């Protein structure tokens, strides 16, 4: 089963670049520009095997989204925060939100793809 990834970012160009790069690696990718779109796709079946969440969103900070996914919705799959914030800020937000890790946007799409490939290498996609 091919891993499904859900990406939340309020920048359409970033979503397109991310989607293209991950699809070129063989992943199935859904994208959301808004929290409402994200929530609809989050509950879709099959459910995502990995989430990529931009930190600086207009409706709610990405680390708050991650906290809700972990605590309220009991999401156990990997979640990465993605942002142009300094690494120190990202490390703190990753820790407090219970995200799996983070990728700096400054590192580029290749670094993001490498992190996703690393996380998905030994991951067994679920049926739900």
N, C-alpha and C positions, 0 to 999 in steps of 0.2 A: 504494500500500500504506500502510495506516495504521500509524504508529509504535506499537510496543509498549513499555510502560514497566513496570519491575519496581521496587517500593517495599519496602524493608526498614525496619521500625520496630517496637519492642516495645510500642507503645501502640496498642491497637485503635481508639480514637477518632481518633487522628491518621491512622491508615491509612484509615479510612472517609472522613474529611474530604478527605484528599489524593486518594483514588480518585475521589470524587464530583466534585471540582473539575477534575481532569484529564480524566475521561470527558465532562464538560460541554464541554470544549474539543475533543472528538473523538478523544482518544487511547484506545488499548486499555491497560488497567491491570491488572496482577497485583500482589497484595500478599502479604507474608510477615511473620509475627510472630516467627518464630524463624530461626536460621541454617539449620537443617535444611530448613525450608520454602523458604527463599531458594535454597539449593543445588539443590533439586529443580526449582524454577521457572527457575533460571538455565540449566539444561541442557535445558529444554523447547524444542520447536520450534513455531512460529518463535521464535528466540531474541530476547531483549529488544534494543531499539534505544537504550535509555537506562536507567540505574540511578539510583535515589534511595536513599541509604544513610544511616540515622540513625547518628550518631557514638557515642552512649552506649547501647550494647547490652549485655545481661548476659553473653552468651557470648563476645563478642569485640568490641573497639572497631571502629566503622565504618571508620575509616581503615586498620585492619589488613585488613578485608574487601576494601577497595579495592586495597590493595597485592597481595593474593592474586589478585584478579581480573586486575590488570594484569600481574603478573610470572609467576604460575603458570599461569593460564588464558588469558593473552594476549588479554584482552578489549580491543578497540580502540574500542568505542562510548563516548559520553559517560557520565561518572559524576559525580553531584553528591553532596557530603556535605551533610547537613541536621542542624542541631543548635541548641540554645539556648546553647551555649558562646559566649564572647566572640569577636568577629570576628577578633582577633589569633590566638587559638588555632585557629580554623577555617582561617585563611590558612596557618598553619604545617602543619597536618594535611593540607590540600589539596596543598600543595607536596611534602611528603615521601611521600605515598601515591600521587601521580600522578593524583589526581582532576582532573576537568575544571574544577571550581569548587565553590562552596558557596552555600547559602542559609541564613540565620539563621531559626530558627523564630519569633523575635520579629518578623521582617518580615511574617509572615502568609502565608496560602495564596495570596493574589494575587501576591505577589512570587515565590513558588515557581512558579506557573503561568506568569508572565511569563518567568522564566529558562528553563523547559522549552520554551516556545514559541520563544524566541530560539534555543536550541540546535537545535531541530528544524526551524527555518525553511528552512535550506539542506541539511538532512541527507537523504541518500538511504538509506531503509531497505534492509537487506540481505535476501537470500532465505533465509539459514540460520536 
